[in-house]
Amino acid sequence: MKKVKVSLRPIVSKINLPTVLKTTILPGDSIERLFIATQVGEIFYIGNGAISTFLDIRPQIIKLGGSNGGYDERGLLGLAFHPEFYYNGLFYLHYSVAGTQGPGALSESFNPNPCDPGTLNKRWINRETQYDHIDTVEEWILQSNGQPQKRRTLLNLRRPFMNHNGVNSLNFSPETGKLVLTTGDGGSGYDPFNLSQDGMEIAGKILEIDVVKNTFIDNPPVVTRLNELSAPIQETLTVIAKGVRNISGISYQRYYNQYIKYVGNVGQDLAESIFSFVQYKPIPVTQLVQASLRNTEPDQEGFINFGWRGWEGASPTSIIRGCTQNPKLDEKTIAYYDEAIKTSTKRLQPLTSYFHKDPRPDKFGGTALTGVRAYMGNGIPDLTGSVVFTDLARKEESRPPVRGALAYTRVRTDGKLSDFSVIDTDYDFGSQSAYYVSLGTNLDQTRLYLGVYGSMKVTDFNQGTVFEIVP
């Protein structure tokens, strides 16, 4: 693929972890403005060359970084503006709720052992007491006086672990007009309870929420499974996909009279993978619950399955250990052989994957996929029509100063696995680390925005910069 070089133009600096980058037009305004949601709970927007606060919910966010040395995957994780935001002022938030800290679902770290069936068949029990925190999805409105106000709660979700809660987790589908929620598998590693493949679990799924249907339930119960939801809430939900490990939202690219959907699934030890699909058949939650009651399988023709936990991208999920006899080599063991077999024909093949170790000179070793966006602009002609993605930190540069990675790929007409190419940048970060934590576009996908942070500790403040990616 063609080598592309871009520049990074700083827009705003000295902000906290910029987890979501979106643009919209404020009611009564005439231009698109960039909104930046930070993990700690602030939402800013850029206007007239200045940064203004749109909303600050820091007191409502769970205490971050306390027991994990400053690293955390909770916080304000999703922001989406209603397609008619200019007229109705509606927007949506997904965040981890203050005061909901629990002990976690397991008392010790989890590693699957193919020789010990007990580790492959764990169950999440005592869920009302053995959990890490509670996430909420809320509907807000920008009032005529310019002040945002919460209108209602759509979902309250109990999460087993601190990590894998999704990020940039709320987006509106231009096809259905519904709010799309992307949930991670619940965390730990290797999905210990196999929540991502269980059709009743909310974790590890992509859900569509019909926000037009008002459930009139002011404070829904805290749940982990679809069949725990009340009937009015079930009727607002459909499931697009399962087999999710952790993803940075969903991106839509218009292609004639249809849309290509892109999803990036964060890997375990081997690879980061980007998936694409056009046709899909979501399953109504009411149908899933009825099938569960009858102990039957719903029709899953056209339903999307990314394959986790049996598959990591295009490969069966493996446990990678150092070889004691040869430290230069790795021992790789298939973690979930039977599950890999069962899902081998049902899963979606990735569009492309990149690896945590890659000896090829024109590639890089990745850490975690943090953004996938279609680019339809003409400003960077070599990227027009491509899929741009970001990785948190290049593995080969894991010692300070760390650098993230920017790359792109394209959909192949023959459906085969696509190659990818690194995008070079000319920005000099100096001795400061630069973790690439988020990627965003404007409404018509003609501009790209990159969120960079100088640390991976949420307790290290004001080390963020948001750039526009320019020729």
ABEGO torsion letter per residue (X at the ends): XBBBBBBBBBABBGBBBBABBBBBBBBGBABBBBBBBBAAGBBBBBBGGBBBBABBAAAABBBBGAAAGGBBABEBABBBBBAAAAAAGBBBBBBBBBGABBAEABABBBBBBAABAAAAABBBBGAAABBABBBBBBBBBBBAAGBBBBABBABBBBBABABGAEBGABBBBAAAGBBBBBBBAGEEBGGAAGAAABAABABGBBBBBBAABBAGBABBBBBABAAABBAAAAAABBBABBGBABBBEBBBBBBEABBBBBBBBBBBAABBBBBBBABBBBBBAAAAAAAAAAGBBBBABGBBBAGOAABBEABBBBBBBBBAABAABBBBBBABAAAAAAAAAABBBBABBBBABBABAABBBBABBABBBBBABAABAAABGBBBBBBABBAAAABOBBBBBBBBBBBBAAGBBBBBBBBBBABBAEABBBBBABBBBBAAGABBBBBBBABABAABBGABBBBBBBX
